[in-house]
Amino acid sequence: MSTKTRMPGQERREAIVEAAKNLFAQRGFRGTTTRELAAAVGVTEPVLYQHFQTKRELYTAIIDQKSQEVDSKFAGLLREAGDAKDDLAFFRTLAALIMRWYTEDPAYVRLLLYSALEGHELASLCYERQAVHIFRDVADLLRRRMEAGTLRDDVDPLIAARAFIGMVGNFAQGTVIFHLPSVEGRTREEVLDSMVEIFLNGIRKTGGTK
């Protein structure tokens, strides 16, 4: 018997989630079989079913794991932003965080894109578990800054939040997934800084400095 089959339960579960993420990213939800998932981890299908009874349950576990990671990083960013009240620093950090989300785990991004292309019901799971909360939290921060008088109050904070995240996300996706070059003569960091400036210049009150 291989040493892989003797892994502790939690370690094996994590190994299954990681292997599943990579296989789903390569072949999609429908194109990946439980036999392939079990083989990738070095266990039998019955052992796989001890941890996850269905592919859907396994897919959901991947989303939940990534959602917890995102929530952990984002919660800290929001706390720091609330204390500092520095819009420029917040959106620079948020832009860097979005870029890292793509660069640190491109397999997960491919998994999500594959699921959307398949038209599977699970395609909306990430949006419900991650994107909705991020949009809402950034919108809440923008609303507070509008009430404080530093940002224009005639802008819908939720639309503004989605506009910024969409702008940076599109750049990150093109760079990481499609391997598009950065803007000629500019590093990724310089492009992100320019995006932050463009965004803030559009929603700052005239004369605002942060």
Residue pairs with C-beta under 8 A, 6 or more apart in sequence:
2 42
4 12
4 15
4 41
4 42
4 43
5 42
5 43
5 44
5 47
7 15
9 51
12 41
12 43
12 47
12 51
13 51
13 61
15 41
16 37
16 41
16 43
16 48
16 51
16 52
16 58
17 58
17 61
17 62
17 65
19 37
19 40
19 41
20 32
20 37
20 40
20 58
20 59
20 62
21 62
21 107
21 108
21 111
22 40
22 107
23 32
23 36
23 37
23 40
24 32
24 59
24 62
24 111
24 114
24 115
25 107
25 108
25 110
25 111
25 114
26 32
26 110
27 36
27 114
28 114
28 115
28 117
28 118
29 55
29 59
29 114
29 115
29 118
29 120
29 122
30 118
30 120
32 55
34 45
34 48
34 49
34 55
35 45
37 48
37 55
37 58
38 44
38 45
38 47
38 48
41 48
52 58
52 61
56 122
59 115
59 122
59 125
60 122
60 125
62 108
62 111
63 122
63 125
63 126
63 129
63 130
64 129
66 105
66 108
66 126
66 130
67 126
67 129
67 130
70 101
70 130
70 134
71 133
73 97
74 97
74 134
74 137
77 90
77 93
77 94
77 97
78 137
78 141
80 90
80 93
81 89
81 90
81 93
81 141
82 141
82 144
84 90
85 145
85 148
85 150
85 210
86 210
87 145
87 150
87 151
87 200
87 204
87 210
88 196
88 200
88 210
90 141
91 164
91 196
91 199
91 200
92 192
92 193
92 196
94 138
94 164
94 165
94 168
95 168
95 192
95 193
95 195
95 196
96 189
96 192
98 165
98 168
98 169
98 172
99 168
99 171
99 172
99 175
99 188
99 192
101 109
101 172
102 109
102 169
102 172
102 173
102 175
102 176
102 177
103 172
103 176
106 176
106 177
109 173
109 176
109 177
110 177
112 123
112 126
113 177
115 122
115 123
116 123
134 161
134 165
135 158
135 161
135 162
135 165
136 158
136 161
138 161
138 164
138 165
139 157
139 158
139 160
139 161
140 157
142 151
142 155
142 157
142 160
142 161
142 203
143 157
145 151
146 152
146 153
146 155
146 157
147 153
149 205
150 204
150 205
150 208
150 210
151 203
151 204
151 205
151 208
152 203
152 204
152 205
155 203
160 199
160 203
163 199
164 195
164 199
167 195
167 199
168 192
168 195
171 191
171 192
171 195
174 180
175 182
175 188
182 188
182 191
183 190
183 191
186 194
